[in-house]
Amino acid sequence: MNSECRILHGISEIGRVRWLSLQSASPLASFFQSVEACEFFSRCGAMGTYVVGVERHGMLKGVIVAMLYHEGRWPKSRLSARAIVNGGPLVAPDIDDDALRSLLLACLHDLRRRYVYTEIRNFHDYSRWRHLFEACGLRYEPHYNFHIDLAHYDAQKQLSSARRYELRRATREGVAVDINPTEADISAFYRILCHLYSHRVKRPLPTLQFFAALCRQPFAHCILGKHQGRVVGGTLCVGLPGQPLYEWYACGDNSAGAHLYPSTVATYGAIDYALAHGHPLFDMMGAGSPGDGGYGVRDFKAQFGGQLVEHGRYIHVNQRLIYQAGKAYLKIMG
């Protein structure tokens, strides 16, 4: 590490005020790399959180927040242990290569023993530093996303004809958007989400207690579609005032009845909420990878009028044998 760079761990070492200042100044800020997100994740105890920062000449230049996951009991918990950096590093506009290199290497070094791999999911364009990420041992993987620029959004022009029809039909059927869910509503939304993740997504979810606690935060918004008082779909979005709104979790109960289109209602409800509350961008948080064939989620998201972007991901496999064993085990066991 460059002798002029100093590595900092945790909010207390980094300094809350300095972190907030960096958030305000950085063009690559995202909710998941914010001090507010880190404080919530650390406080709720639903998942582990790792935080590292770098300062140069006494000035904070970058922060990384990683969410730490594992599922089930041994051996699955060991095989699935991973660190996910949602959003990519939070960096100062004038960060230099030495400071960013020091930050990345410190993160990878600290996580190498306990976590099978570290993955950085970029929500912004980090291509100017690709050579640096790769020099630190991170492998680039292409990955799509959709961004909706809300400053110039016109639903009548940008929504596909199919999505406009679905919204009109759902309205005639009595489906309405609710942005003030009760605890019972959140539980109903969670049950639909669990069904989706267990049968199609094939990934674990945080607990209902985590979702309930998250929905009580000022930066989280649970936007539901209801039919005759019953929750039929929804989205859980997160975002800070004046920054992008992220569609973190979304689902629809397609068995609720014909012509209700719960997923369409919920996602458009979230876009409308972002427009009404001054968010400059709606981030749909992923649309698959090139070459994955007929990816239905990408096709669905494309019809809301956003821009397809490919900012990719970086992955560092810390423990290659366990990584390969984990992929095989999880494919067999689910």
N, C-alpha and C positions, 0 to 999 in steps of 0.2 A: 504493500500500500504506500502511496506517496506520503512522505513525511509531513507535508503541509495539509493533509486531509486527516480528519479525526472522525472515527466511527462512534455513533451514539446509539444507545439501546433504550427503548421505552419512552413513554411520553415525558416522564420527569427529566430525563437527560436531554431529550430533544428540545423541550420547552413548548408548552401549549401556545403561547403567544407567537413564538417564532414559526411554529407549524401553521397556524392560522394565516400569518402573513405570507408564507410561501404558497398556501392555497390560493390566496387572492391574486398573487403575482404570476402564478404558473399558467401558461396556455394549455398545459396537459393535465389540469386538475380533473379529478373525478370523485364522485361520492365515496367510492370504496377506498380511496387513499386519503380520506379526510380524517381529521382528529375526531370529529363527531362520530363517524362510523367506527373508528378504532375504540373509542370510549364505550360505545354501546356493545360491540362484540366482546370486549373484555369484561364488561359488567354483567352481561346476561349469562355468561358461562356456558352457552350452548355449543361453542366451538373454541378451539385455541386460537390465539392471535399472536403473531410475531411482528415486531416493529423494529426497524433499523433506520438510522439516518446518517447523513454525512455532512460535515461542515468543513469549509476551507477558509483559512484566514479568519476564523471566528464567525463566519456567515453560513447559515444553514442553506445547503444547496440541493438536497434531495432526501426523500423519505420513501421507504417501501413498507407496506402493510401486507402481510400474508395471512390468509385464513387457513387454519390447520385442520385437516379432516382425517378421519378413519371410520370405518364401519364395522359394526358387529363385534364379535368376540374373536379371539385368536383361533385360527391363523388369519382370518379375513381382516382383522383390524391391523395386523402387521403388513399384510400384502397391499392394503388400500391406503396406507398412510401417505398423505401428500400435502404439499403446500401450494396454495393457489393465490397468485397476486392478481386480483381483479383490477383492471384499469391500466396496469403498467405503472412504472415508478412515477412518483410526483417529483418533478424537477424544476429548478429555477430556470428562467429564460437564459441566463448566462452560464449555466453549468458547463464545466469543461470536461474533457475526456478523462482526466485523472480522477476527478471527483466521482463521475458516474461509474468508472471502472472500480473504484474503491467500494462504492455502495453495492454494486452487483456481486463482487467477490466476497464481501462480508456476509451478504445474505446467503449465498450458496454455501459458504463455509459453515455458517451457523446451523444450517438445516440439513447438512449432508448425512449425518449419522442417524437421525430419528425419522427422516421422511424419504420415501422411496424416490420421489421425484419432486421437482419444483417447476411450476408452470406459470408463466406470465401471460395474461390475456390482455392484449392491447385494445384500449378503447379509442386511442388516438394514433396518429401516424408517427411511429418511432423509426422510420426507415433511415433517417440521417445517422442513426447510431447502430445500424444493423451490424456493421463490421466490429463494433465494440462488444455488443452482446455475444456475437459468435466467437470472438477472441476469448471471452470469459467462459466458453464451453456451453453456451446456450444454442440449441438447434432451432432454426426458424421453421414454423409450419404455417402454411396459408390457412386463413379462416375468414369467412365472410360475416358481414353484419349489415344492418340497414340503419341509416341515420335519417331522421326527418327534420329538416330545417323549418322550425316553426315560425320564423320571421317572415317567411314567404309562402306559408302553407295555405292552399286553397282546396278544401275537401271536394268541392264540386268538380275541380279539374284533376286532382291528383288521385283520388280514390278510383279504383277500377269500377266499371259498370256493375260487375258482380257484387262488389262490396256495397255499393250504393243500394242495389236491389235488396241485399240481405238486411241492411239497416232499416230500410222502409218496411220490409215484410215483418221483421221482428217487432218494430214499433206497432204495426197493425195488430200483431198477436198479443200485445200488451207487455212486452219486455221493456223494462226501464232500468236506467243506471242509478246506482246508489253509491254515494261517496262517503256516507257516514254509517258504516256497518256496526252492528252490535257484536258482542262476543259470540252469540249463537250464529250470526252470519259468518264470522271468521271461521268458526268450526266447520260450518257447511262448506265453505270455500276450500278449506284444508282437506276435507274428505274427497272432494272432486280432484284436487291436486294429487293426493295420495294415489288415487286410482290411475291417473295419468302416468305418474312416475313409476308405479309398480308394473303396469302393463305395457307401456310404450317407451317411455324414456329410459327405463331400467337403471335409474340412479336413485340413491337414497335422498331423503329430505330431512331438514332439521325438524325438531319436534313441534307439536302444536303450541307448546309453551313459548318457544322461540318466536313463532309467527305472531302470537297474541301480544308478546312484549314488543315486538317490532312495530306492530300496528298502532301502538300507543305513543310512538315517537313522532315528533313534529316533522321529521324528514321522510316518513313513510306514509304511503297512501294506498289503501286497499279499495279498489274501484270494482264494484260488483254489478253483474247483470242479474235482474230478478224478474221472475214471471209468477204472478199471483202470490207475491210474498216469498217465493222460494228462490234461493240462490241457484242459478244455473251456470254461472261462470264468473270469472273475475281476473283481475291482474293485481299484483302487489308491486308497486313502483317505489323507488327511492330517489331522492335528489334534494340538493340544497337550494335555497332561493337564488334565482338568477343563474343557475347552472343547469346542465342537462338533467332530464328526468329519465331514469333507467327502468325499463320493464323487466324486473328481475324474475318474477314467476307469473305465469299466465295459464289459464285452463278454461275449458268449457265442457259441460255435461251434454254431449250430443244425444244422449238417450232421453233427455228431458222432454222431447217432443219435436215434431217436424216444424220447420220454418221459424225456429227461435234463434238460431245462429248465435249462441252465447259467446263464442270466442271472438267473433266479429264485433259484437256489441261491447264486450269488455275492453278490447284493444282500442277501438275507436273512442270509447269513453275515457280511456287513459290519455289518448292524444288530445281530446277536447279539454280534459282537466289541465294538461300541461300548457295548452294555449291560453286558457283562462287565468292561469297563475304565473304567467311570465317566464316560463322555462324556454330557453332559446332553442333547445334541441330535444327530440325524443329519440332515445337510444333503445333499439329493440334487442340488444344483448345476444347477438349471435344468429347466424343463418347457415351453419354448416360449412363444409370444406369443399374446395374444388374436387371434382371427380367422384363425389358421393352419390351420383346418379339422381334419380327423382326424389329430391329432398322436399317433402311436403311442407315442412315448416317454412322453408325459404320461399316457396311459391305463395304460401299464405301471407307472409309478411310483405312480399313484393307488391301486393295489391293495395297497400295503404299509401303508396306514393312517395316512399323514401328513396334515398340514394344508396345503391349497393356499394359498400366499401370493403376493402380487403387489407386490414391492418395486421392480421396474423397473430400468432402466438409464439412464445419462446419456451422451450422445455429443456430442462437439465435433469438427466437421469442420474441420481445419486448412487443408486444401488442396482446395477444392471441385472444381476441374476434374479434378485427379488422382484424387480420390475417385470421381467419376462415371465417369471412364475406367477406373479399376480395377474397378469393379463390372461394367462391360460386358466388360472383358477376361477377368476371372475366370469370368464366366458362360459365355463362349465356350470358354475354354481349360481351365477346371476347375482 
